[in-house]
Amino acid sequence: MTHPDQTLAASAQRTPSVRWVLASLSLSMLLSSLGTSIANVGLPALAEVFGASFQAVQWIVLAYLLAITTLIVSVGRLGDLIGRRRLLLTGIALFTLASALCGLAPSLWLLISARALQGLGAAIMMALTLAFIGETVPKERTGSAMGLLGTMSAIGTALGPSLGGVLIAGFGWQAIFLINVPLGILTFSLAWLYLPADRREPKRGGFDPVGTLLLALTLAAYSLAMTLGRGSFGVLNVALLCVAVLGTGLFVFVESTVDSPLIRLAMFRDASLSGSLATNVLVSTVMMATLVVGPFYLSRGLGLNLAVVGVVMSIGPVISALSGLPAGRVVDRFGASGMVILGLVAMAAGSIALSVLPAWFGLAGYVTAIVILTPGYQLFQAANNTVVMLDVPSEQRGVMSGLLSLSRNLGLITGASVIGAVFAFASATTDLTTAAPEAVAAGLRMTFAVAAALMVVALAIALASRGRRA
């Protein structure tokens, strides 16, 4: 007997509309990633326009990231319950409307509020985009579809700084938000026309408001603990971290007692799922290291001017964008499980290279290491996402996709704080902007030695979970 998911995916493959479905999903991923990277470049201009401090304007970025991180699992579960097409269309519309409100905001705090609303739309788009792959793409092409989404995410990240700079210079700061409006309308139109209709079948269970609130508050406390203070870890950070620990305990208790939990804790007994989420956190932590450490090493360690630093920093995202689709095809050809291992091995090799090669070959060594690390990351992402999402029952795809995205975001947030602290400690300085080249070089070596150790841990987890699965 043919499974309904397989029938739907097979019929989608036989019709041209599957390409338009993937186009709408790709644009959703592009917009949500662009929403993060394009705002960063505008912070200096926004601080000047609103007469605000950097600590105040950084909330323009933080509000967006907090909304995504705290809500992405909940909106994934909501999509499973009320229909993913309906909710994704709502998310795209919300993102588009919020982008217009950002561009028209007359004050900083209204802009920050609109960014939080935009982040809610982005959370819906991120969570449900991955979930739709199982309904529209046959299993044998899942890796390629995941690679395509990885490519679009990388393009959004790479495009943001340069596009944002051009828009601000030519049209003012409002343009970095208003550019999303026509793109959002296009995405909504494609999704409206081509996304498969929500199935009219009874949904098992209901929504878990208490668990949803607890998870959101816990994730918000952890995210703020890791991001406030810009590298310093004071009393407020410790208090927030304690709140996050307490919230985690309460969340686990509630989820083990309610009839329809937001997250079924029993699913974490699956070694494959737990291993995939854990390795995703570690991998994202290491990738954040390149963004945290790279600019300081290139500017202070090698003495490059800002224009050259920008060009070198764009190499990683460009390689990521170019390697996403090939990585997906490799996953389809050779199997997701083995490619997770190969991707982690490449990332471990790239981390070791970043720790060693720049000391020997300077800029050439740094670029060579990035060329090793980045394709490994894309291969891991395509394979790991495929492992998690391939056989997920339809009624759990939204929440599972949300968990995948959450693990990635938690890794990025943790990496920004922890890796930044490791780099500062290894550089033996309190002010990295004035550190000596030798100190920055020492910081780079130690930071990526730690990153390599994290990749070894991730590799051990992946091998262990693969062995138990076998």
C-alpha positions in Angstrom: 0.0 0.0 0.0 1.4 3.4 -1.0 1.8 5.9 1.8 -0.1 9.2 1.2 3.0 11.3 1.5 4.7 9.2 -1.2 1.7 9.6 -3.5 1.6 13.3 -3.0 5.3 13.7 -3.6 5.3 11.5 -6.6 2.4 13.4 -8.2 4.2 16.7 -7.4 7.3 15.4 -9.3 5.2 14.7 -12.4 3.8 18.2 -12.6 5.7 21.4 -13.4 4.2 23.1 -10.4 6.8 21.4 -8.1 9.4 23.8 -9.5 7.2 26.8 -8.5 6.6 25.3 -5.1 10.4 25.1 -4.6 10.7 28.6 -5.9 8.3 29.9 -3.3 10.0 27.9 -0.5 13.4 29.2 -1.7 12.2 32.8 -1.6 10.8 32.3 1.9 14.2 31.0 3.0 16.0 33.9 1.2 13.8 36.6 2.7 14.1 35.3 6.3 18.0 35.1 6.1 18.2 38.4 4.3 16.2 40.0 7.1 19.0 39.3 9.6 22.1 40.2 7.5 20.8 43.3 5.8 19.9 45.1 9.0 23.4 44.7 10.5 25.0 47.0 8.0 22.4 49.7 8.7 23.1 50.0 12.5 25.6 52.9 12.3 23.2 54.9 10.0 20.3 54.2 12.3 22.2 55.2 15.4 22.8 58.5 13.7 19.3 59.0 12.4 17.6 58.3 15.7 20.4 59.8 17.9 20.7 56.6 19.8 23.6 54.5 21.3 24.8 51.4 19.7 23.4 49.4 22.7 20.0 50.8 21.8 20.1 50.2 18.0 21.5 46.7 18.4 17.9 45.8 19.5 16.9 46.2 15.8 18.9 43.0 15.1 18.2 41.4 18.5 14.4 41.8 18.4 14.4 39.9 15.1 16.6 37.1 16.3 14.8 36.7 19.6 11.4 36.5 17.9 12.7 33.7 15.6 14.5 31.8 18.3 11.7 31.9 20.9 8.8 31.1 18.6 10.1 28.8 15.8 9.2 25.5 17.5 5.8 26.8 18.6 4.8 28.0 15.1 6.0 24.7 13.6 3.6 22.9 15.9 0.8 25.3 15.1 1.4 24.6 11.4 1.0 20.9 12.1 -2.4 21.6 13.8 -4.1 24.2 11.7 -2.5 23.6 8.3 1.0 24.5 7.0 -0.1 26.2 3.8 -2.5 28.5 5.7 0.1 29.4 8.3 3.0 29.9 5.8 0.9 32.3 3.8 0.1 34.2 7.0 3.8 34.3 7.9 4.8 35.6 4.5 2.1 38.3 4.7 3.1 39.2 8.2 6.8 39.5 7.2 5.9 41.7 4.3 3.6 44.0 6.3 6.1 44.2 9.1 8.8 45.1 6.5 6.7 48.0 5.4 6.1 49.1 9.0 9.9 49.0 9.6 10.5 51.3 6.6 7.8 53.8 7.8 8.7 53.7 11.5 9.1 57.3 12.9 10.9 56.3 16.0 13.5 53.7 17.1 11.2 51.8 19.5 8.5 51.5 16.9 11.1 50.2 14.5 12.2 47.6 17.0 8.6 46.6 17.6 8.1 46.2 13.9 11.3 44.1 13.7 9.9 41.7 16.4 6.8 41.3 14.2 9.0 40.7 11.2 10.8 38.1 13.2 7.6 36.3 13.9 6.9 36.1 10.2 10.4 34.9 9.6 10.0 32.2 12.3 6.9 30.9 10.5 8.7 30.9 7.1 11.8 29.1 8.4 9.9 26.5 10.3 7.4 25.6 7.6 9.7 25.8 4.6 11.6 22.7 5.6 8.4 21.0 6.6 7.0 21.4 3.1 9.8 19.5 1.5 8.4 16.2 2.6 5.1 17.0 1.0 6.4 18.2 -2.4 9.6 16.4 -3.1 10.1 12.6 -3.5 12.4 11.0 -1.0 15.2 10.3 -3.5 15.4 14.1 -4.2 15.1 15.3 -0.6 18.9 16.0 -0.3 18.9 18.2 -3.4 15.9 20.2 -2.1 17.6 20.7 1.3 20.8 21.8 -0.6 18.7 24.3 -2.5 17.3 25.8 0.7 20.8 25.9 2.1 22.0 27.8 -1.0 19.2 30.3 -0.6 20.0 30.8 3.0 23.6 31.4 2.2 22.7 33.8 -0.6 20.6 35.8 1.8 23.4 36.0 4.3 26.0 36.9 1.7 23.8 39.4 -0.1 22.7 41.3 2.9 25.7 43.5 3.7 26.5 44.5 0.1 22.9 45.1 -0.9 22.2 46.9 2.3 25.1 49.2 1.8 24.0 50.1 -1.8 20.4 50.7 -0.7 21.4 53.0 2.2 23.8 55.0 0.0 21.2 55.4 -2.8 17.8 55.5 -1.1 18.3 55.9 2.7 17.9 53.5 5.5 14.3 52.8 4.9 15.1 51.0 1.7 16.8 48.0 3.6 13.4 47.2 4.9 11.1 48.3 2.0 13.0 46.1 -0.4 11.3 43.1 1.3 7.8 44.4 0.3 7.9 43.5 -3.5 9.9 40.4 -2.8 7.3 39.4 -0.1 4.4 40.0 -2.5 6.1 37.8 -5.1 6.7 35.0 -2.6 3.2 35.2 -1.3 1.8 35.0 -4.9 3.8 31.9 -5.7 3.0 30.2 -2.5 -0.7 31.0 -2.9 -0.8 29.6 -6.4 1.4 26.5 -6.0 1.7 25.3 -2.4 -0.3 22.0 -2.0 -3.6 22.5 -0.1 -3.8 21.6 3.6 -5.2 18.1 4.1 -8.7 17.8 5.5 -8.0 15.2 8.1 -8.4 15.1 11.9 -5.4 16.4 13.8 -4.2 14.4 16.8 -3.8 16.4 20.0 -4.1 20.1 20.5 -2.0 23.2 21.2 0.0 23.4 24.4 -0.2 27.1 25.6 1.6 26.5 28.9 4.5 24.7 27.3 4.6 27.2 24.5 4.9 30.1 27.0 7.5 28.4 29.1 9.6 27.5 26.1 9.4 31.0 24.7 10.4 32.6 28.1 13.2 30.0 28.6 14.7 30.6 25.1 14.4 34.4 25.5 16.2 34.3 28.8 19.0 32.1 27.4 19.3 34.2 24.2 19.6 37.5 26.3 22.1 35.9 28.7 24.3 35.0 25.7 24.0 38.3 23.8 23.7 41.2 26.3 26.9 42.9 27.4 28.7 42.4 24.1 31.2 39.8 25.4 31.1 40.6 29.1 29.3 38.2 31.4 27.9 40.1 34.4 25.3 39.7 37.1 22.4 40.2 34.7 23.7 37.5 32.4 24.1 35.0 35.2 20.6 35.8 36.5 19.1 35.3 33.0 21.0 32.0 32.6 19.6 30.8 36.0 16.1 31.7 34.7 16.8 29.7 31.6 17.9 26.7 33.6 14.8 26.9 35.9 12.6 27.4 32.8 14.0 24.3 31.2 13.2 22.2 34.3 9.6 23.6 34.4 9.2 23.0 30.7 10.3 19.3 30.9 7.9 18.8 33.9 5.0 20.3 32.0 5.7 18.4 28.8 5.8 15.2 30.7 2.3 15.8 32.3 0.1 17.4 29.6 -2.0 15.4 27.2 -0.9 17.2 24.1 2.7 18.5 24.7 4.4 21.0 22.4 7.3 18.6 22.2 7.0 15.0 22.9 10.0 14.2 25.1 9.9 10.6 24.1 11.1 11.5 20.6 14.6 12.4 22.1 15.0 8.7 23.0 15.7 8.3 19.2 19.5 8.4 19.1 19.4 9.6 15.5 17.3 12.7 16.2 19.1 13.6 19.5 22.5 13.2 17.8 21.4 15.3 14.8 20.2 18.1 16.9 23.3 18.1 19.1 25.7 18.1 16.2 23.7 20.9 14.6 24.3 23.0 17.7 28.0 22.3 17.7 28.4 22.9 13.9 26.6 26.2 14.1 28.8 27.3 17.1 31.9 26.6 15.0 30.5 28.5 12.0 29.8 31.5 14.1 33.5 31.4 15.1 34.5 32.4 11.5 32.2 35.5 11.8 33.4 36.5 15.2 37.1 35.9 14.8 37.6 36.5 11.1 37.2 40.3 11.0 39.6 40.8 13.9 42.3 38.5 12.5 42.1 40.0 9.0 42.1 43.7 10.2 44.3 43.5 13.3 46.4 40.3 12.7 47.1 40.9 9.0 46.6 44.7 8.9 44.1 44.6 6.0 41.9 47.7 5.3 38.2 47.4 5.8 37.4 47.0 2.0 39.7 44.0 1.7 38.4 42.5 5.0 34.8 42.8 3.5 35.9 41.0 0.3 37.7 38.2 2.2 34.8 37.8 4.6 32.4 37.3 1.7 34.4 34.3 0.4 32.8 31.9 2.9 29.2 32.9 2.1 29.9 32.8 -1.6 31.4 29.3 -1.4 28.4 28.3 0.8 26.0 29.5 -1.8 27.8 27.7 -4.7 28.3 24.4 -2.8 24.7 24.0 -1.5 23.2 22.4 -4.6 26.1 20.1 -5.3 26.1 19.0 -1.6 22.4 18.1 -1.9 23.0 16.0 -5.0 25.9 14.2 -3.3 23.5 13.4 -0.4 20.9 12.0 -2.8 23.6 10.0 -4.6 25.5 8.5 -1.6 23.1 8.6 1.3 22.5 11.2 4.0 24.0 9.2 7.0 27.4 8.8 5.5 27.5 12.4 4.2 26.9 13.7 7.7 30.1 12.0 8.8 32.0 13.3 5.7 30.8 16.8 6.3 31.9 16.8 9.9 35.3 15.4 8.9 35.7 18.2 6.4 34.7 20.8 9.1 37.2 19.3 11.5 39.9 19.5 8.9 38.9 23.1 8.1 39.0 24.1 11.8 42.5 22.5 12.2 43.6 24.4 9.0 42.3 27.7 10.4 44.3 27.0 13.6 47.6 26.2 11.7 47.7 27.5 8.1 47.4 31.3 8.7 50.5 31.3 10.9 52.4 29.7 8.0 50.9 31.4 5.0 49.0 34.4 6.2 46.0 35.4 4.1 46.5 32.5 1.7 46.4 30.1 4.6 43.2 31.7 6.0 41.4 31.5 2.6 42.5 27.9 2.0 41.1 26.9 5.4 37.8 28.6 4.6 37.6 26.8 1.3 37.9 23.5 3.2 35.5 24.4 6.0 32.6 25.9 4.1 31.7 23.0 1.7 31.9 20.7 4.6 29.3 22.8 6.4 26.9 22.8 3.5 27.3 19.0 3.0 26.6 18.5 6.7 23.5 20.8 6.6 22.0 19.1 3.6 22.7 15.6 4.9 21.6 16.3 8.5 18.4 18.0 7.5 17.6 15.1 5.3 18.3 12.6 8.0 15.9 14.4 10.4 13.1 15.2 8.0 13.1 12.2 5.6 10.8 9.8 7.5 9.0 12.2 9.9 5.2 11.6 10.0 3.2 14.4 8.4 1.6 15.5 11.7 5.1 16.2 13.2 6.9 17.9 10.3 6.3 21.4 11.5 7.6 20.9 15.0 10.6 18.8 13.8 11.5 21.5 11.3 11.2 24.0 14.1 13.6 22.0 16.3 16.1 21.8 13.5 16.1 25.6 13.0 16.1 26.2 16.8 19.2 24.0 17.3 21.0 26.0 14.6 20.0 29.3 16.1 21.0 28.2 19.6 24.4 27.2 18.2 24.9 30.6 16.5 23.9 32.5 19.7 26.1 30.3 21.9 29.0 30.6 19.5 28.8 34.4 19.4 29.2 34.5 23.2 31.4 31.5 24.0 33.7 31.7 21.0 34.1 35.4 21.5 35.1 34.8 25.1 37.6 32.1 24.1 39.1 34.4 21.4 39.4 37.3 23.9 41.0 35.0 26.6 43.4 33.4 24.1 44.4 36.9 22.8 45.1 38.0 26.4 43.5 41.4 25.9 40.4 43.2 27.1 40.1 45.3 24.0 40.4 43.4 20.7 40.2 46.6 18.6 43.6 47.6 19.8 45.2 44.2 20.3 48.7 43.5 18.9 48.9 41.4 15.7 50.7 38.6 17.6 48.0 38.5 20.2 45.2 38.3 17.6 47.1 35.5 15.8 47.4 33.6 19.0 43.7 34.0 19.6 42.9 32.7 16.2 45.1 29.6 16.8 43.5 28.8 20.1 39.9 29.5 19.0 40.0 27.2 16.1 41.8 24.5 18.1 38.8 24.6 20.4 36.5 24.6 17.3 38.4 21.5 16.0 37.8 19.8 19.3 34.1 20.6 19.1 34.0 19.0 15.6 35.6 15.9 17.0 32.9 15.8 19.7 30.2 16.3 17.0 31.8 13.5 14.9 31.8 11.1 17.9 28.1 11.9 18.6 27.3 11.3 14.9 29.1 8.0 14.8 27.6 6.8 18.1 24.0 7.7 17.0 24.7 6.1 13.6 25.9 2.9 15.3 22.8 2.7 17.6 20.5 3.3 14.6 22.2 0.5 12.7 
